[in-house]
Amino acid sequence: MNHFVLSEINIYPIKSLGGISLKKAQLEDKGLQYDRRWMLVDEEGMFITQRKHFELALLKVNITDDKLIVSHKTLSEKEISFALDEDMGEQISVVIWDDASTGLEVSKAVSKWFSDFLKFEVKLVKMPQGAKRLVDPKYASDNQVVSFADGYPCLLIGQSSLDGLNEKLDDPILMDRFRPNLVFTGGGPHIEDTFKTFYIGDTLFSAVKPCARCVLITIDQQTGEKGQEPLRTLAGYRTINKKIMFGQNLLHQNPGIISIGDELKVIDWKD
């Protein structure tokens, strides 16, 4: 009998910047509290990610004393902080993939700091509390909403899936390449593909769609350097319908608190 245990909880407050590992987290309607609630956009409001701007991997994020702190991993003098509730109050239109949403610019000073770092004009925006960006209705069951994440409130990956991949690589990689919210131990590689519904704590989750991977997983999150792995190796054994799959996108049915060490109790399995 498999025994599945939650081993990591990660949030990524600013989309495509460094993550924060937590011991416990609050699940809200849009996903984990503070996860992808901020995002960089260009002058047209289009979202900006590591897919084109590898150097964003070098910016780490922390939350301390109701402030969000962004700092450079190797240049200690590059740092900025702002209050979690700071914004200029004016909504602007933003775009994430095919979705139109709204954002509130944090401040001109914060936007200038990121613009100087990236060497072109950007704004840092946060998602308004009342914003309702809907999950793709093909997979949503009850008009679920999502933050500035790519498409779903949470991403789950089994530690065994990474271990199995690393056995095939000359140079093992870290889980942070895949930017999961939740990691668990137990079972064989990709057993998460067979989960249909499961509980963590008192929260019921549904695994609704495999996560299609892109060039972002080839960026070393410690150095900001891009290579060819692990995308090339994954393509050899994880290509499904011409897409490279790794991890499961989740929807959840209710808010709650989850903690490291919680058991994943599978209720239903996929055929």
Buried (B, 14 or more C-beta within 10 A) or exposed (E): EEEBBBBBBBBBBBBBBBBBEBEEBEBBEBBBBBBBBBBBBBEEBEBBBBBEBBEBBBBBBEBEEEEBBBBBBEEEEBEBBBEBEBBBEEBEEBBBEEBEBBBBBBBEEBBBBBBEBBEEEBBBBBBBEEBEBEBBEEBBEEEBBBBBBBBBBBBBBBBBBBBBBBEEEEEEBEBBBBBBBBBBBBBEBBBBBBBBBBBBBEBBBBBBBBBBBBEBBBBBBEEBEEEEBBBEBBEEEBEEEEEBBBBBBBBBBEEBBBEBEBBBEBEEEEE
